[in-house]
Amino acid sequence: MAVNSPIPVAADLKPVAGIELGHAEAGVRKANRKDLLVMKLASTATVAGVFTLNRFCAAPVQVSKAHLEAARISDESAGAIRALVINTGNANAGTGDAGLAAANATCEALAELMGCDAAQILPFSTGVILEPLPVDRITAGLPQALKNLQADNWFNAAEAIMTTDTQPKAASRVVTIAGKTVTLSGISKGAGMIKPNMATMLGFLAFDAKVAQPVLEHMVKQTADKSFNCITIDGDTSTNDSFMLIATGAGTLEVNSIDTPEYAELAAAVTALSQHLAQAIIRDGEGATKFITVTVEDGKDVEECRKIAYSIGHSPLVKTAFFASDPNLGRILAAIGYAGVNDLDVSKLDLYLDDVLVAKSGGRNPAYQEADGQRVMKQSEITVRVKLGRGNAAATIWTCDLSHEYVTINADYRS
């Protein structure tokens, strides 16, 4: 069960003008489950994305990147992205040329049904790696997904992209910018193999403003760096990670430059919603019982702060101590020490566990009592705060503990 994360309420998820969502039960891996999603976009939409850096990036990642690039350089509206198609149950990764052919075949099948070009379709997959994609099942399910297209289908869409997630992840926001209303809705999935850049993670966020393509490309990178690239569950970077922003252009707000108040306000709203969706992944981490915020402050630069934060967040010894509520906090100091910040002066370092000062000036705080550490460790939400004493930079990541259930889930995943 996800840590302090209630299941989204379908009625609270707002339709976004310019996008419709339809799902189907295609039987990609298991029968009688939603496993296929189509997102149909208005012709006015612009789309931008960021993807995994894993060198074994999946076939749909390769095809989506190529189609996005073709749309970006196209001067014709006919080149705009018209739909996204997502399947769960099979990652179509590690599948070579056959996998690329399968991803392209999926695009061709949907394009034929929609009356557009295959290059106007973006494919996404998640699930088991190194197995052939059952294209026939996916193409057979596409008519049903199109039949189910609705603007208010965000909850079903969130369910249709789940793998080991215990619950759907979705949220909406309505904001007013320059006197104009903007509606934002998004979904995400992921519960394991989570580490930047990015994670076994799919994220799709749409809003009804009109945003120029270069501006949206800037926004998606900026947003990812503050949200989906700030989470880790187990230190494994997946083959399929994708985060997409969709500006449908069906609303009244128009943003054509990053140097405007409108851009700043819209980017802030997009980032806040993305952080919510990213944190929902951590709260639903495989076997997670605790949600942990790691903040590193007073660093020379953001890069070294992130190095130290991720070193703590990736450490199995730290994460298992959190699971056991064991204040064996020397493990955190050790993780800081091997993070790769070679000129770190540990004599200036302070370590806090929530409000408890554990280590002061690089050593155990004389006033620290283990009972205070254990009090914090028993909480379901914990903040680790590190002060480096060497500058003004800071970084925050989110992670979870590592439990017996994590091993059970991943040992049984293919069965």
Protein Blocks (a to p, Z undefined) as FASTA:
>chain_A
ZZhiacddfklpccdehiacddddehlmbghiafbdcddddfkbccdddddfbfkbcfkl
mmmmmmmmmmmmpcbfklpcfbdcddehiaogokljmlmmmmmmmmmmmmmmnopafklp
ccddeddehiacdfklmmmmmmmmmmmgcfklmmmmmmmmcckbfbdcdddddddeehia
cddddddedjehpacdfbdcddddddfbdcdfklmmmmmmmmmmmmmmmccfklpacfkb
ccddddehlambdcfbfkbfklmmmmmmmmmmmmmmmmmmmmmgghiabdcddddehifb
lklmmmmmmmmmmmmklmmmmmnopacfklmmmmmmmnopakbcfklpccdehjbcfbgg
hiacfkbcfklmmmmmmpmbdcddddehlajbdcddddddddfklmmmmmmmmZZ
